[in-house]
């Protein structure tokens, strides 16, 4: 943790929350690329994990969920952000820290994604009176497999961002 001063840590978190708020506003303004913007918003907590640790990342994620609730007007988008993207940096850090074998990491990440997708579908159905899929089992299986594949791509690009942050951005932002 490079930011060892509590006031600096809180202010750094606040600046990143401000960037998160800008992305939430863009989600409302730009009707296309919503998933991309949510994925972009999920990158900021990874910086908190790297610089401040798990505890601050948990607090940051809660704050971003609260802000997203008030800023994102489409509650379907809010549920998607809340259950899939908001805590993924924290989840990814905990999974990769505590599980050494990479294939087990992927299994746990896919379980996380499956639970997240199930929660999103449940809340869409419950609160928005929305039944998205009336398909046979084969089509459902294909849809689930496609979502899990897309999630693995998201995880791959998330990892690339973390690597890029470590190699190119971190030393420019955080001065020792």
WOURCOR-V597000 format. One record per residue. N is the residue number from 1. PHI is phi as a letter, one per 30 degrees, with the letter a starting at -180 (NA if undefined). OMEGA is omega in whole degrees, -180 to 180 (* if undefined). Layout:
N,PHI,OMEGA / N,PHI,OMEGA
This chain:
1,NA,180 / 2,d,-179 / 3,c,-175 / 4,c,178 / 5,d,-176 / 6,d,180 / 7,d,178 / 8,d,180 / 9,d,180 / 10,d,-180 / 11,d,177 / 12,d,177 / 13,d,179 / 14,d,178 / 15,d,179 / 16,d,175 / 17,d,177 / 18,d,176 / 19,d,176 / 20,e,179 / 21,d,177 / 22,d,178 / 23,d,177 / 24,d,178 / 25,d,177 / 26,d,177 / 27,d,178 / 28,d,-174 / 29,d,-176 / 30,c,-176 / 31,d,177 / 32,c,180 / 33,i,-179 / 34,d,-179 / 35,d,177 / 36,e,-180 / 37,d,176 / 38,d,177 / 39,d,176 / 40,d,179 / 41,d,-179 / 42,d,180 / 43,d,-178 / 44,d,177 / 45,d,178 / 46,d,176 / 47,d,177 / 48,d,178 / 49,e,-177 / 50,d,-172 / 51,d,-172 / 52,c,178 / 53,j,-174 / 54,d,-176 / 55,e,179 / 56,d,179 / 57,d,177 / 58,d,179 / 59,d,179 / 60,e,-179 / 61,d,176 / 62,d,179 / 63,d,-180 / 64,d,177 / 65,d,179 / 66,d,178 / 67,d,179 / 68,d,179 / 69,e,-178 / 70,d,-174 / 71,c,-177 / 72,d,-175 / 73,d,179 / 74,d,-175 / 75,d,172 / 76,d,176 / 77,d,178 / 78,d,180 / 79,d,179 / 80,d,178 / 81,d,-175 / 82,d,-172 / 83,d,-176 / 84,c,-169 / 85,c,-169 / 86,d,-176 / 87,c,-177 / 88,d,179 / 89,d,178 / 90,d,179 / 91,d,180 / 92,d,180 / 93,d,180 / 94,d,179 / 95,d,-176 / 96,d,178 / 97,d,-171 / 98,c,-180 / 99,c,-175 / 100,d,-175 / 101,d,-174 / 102,d,-179 / 103,d,175 / 104,d,176 / 105,e,-180 / 106,d,178 / 107,d,180 / 108,d,178 / 109,d,178 / 110,d,174 / 111,d,176 / 112,e,-179 / 113,d,180 / 114,d,178 / 115,d,179 / 116,d,179 / 117,d,179 / 118,d,178 / 119,d,179 / 120,d,180 / 121,d,180 / 122,d,-178 / 123,d,173 / 124,e,-178 / 125,d,-174 / 126,d,-172 / 127,d,-175 / 128,c,-180 / 129,h,-171 / 130,b,174 / 131,c,-171 / 132,d,-169 / 133,b,170 / 134,b,-174 / 135,b,178 / 136,d,-174 / 137,d,-179 / 138,d,179 / 139,d,177 / 140,d,179 / 141,d,178 / 142,d,179 / 143,d,180 / 144,d,179 / 145,d,178 / 146,d,178 / 147,d,179 / 148,d,176 / 149,d,178 / 150,d,177 / 151,d,178 / 152,d,174 / 153,d,177 / 154,e,179 / 155,d,179 / 156,d,180 / 157,d,175 / 158,d,178 / 159,d,177 / 160,d,177 / 161,d,-180 / 162,d,178 / 163,d,179 / 164,d,178 / 165,d,180 / 166,d,-173 / 167,d,-170 / 168,c,-170 / 169,c,-169 / 170,e,-176 / 171,d,178 / 172,d,-178 / 173,d,-174 / 174,c,177 / 175,c,178 / 176,d,*
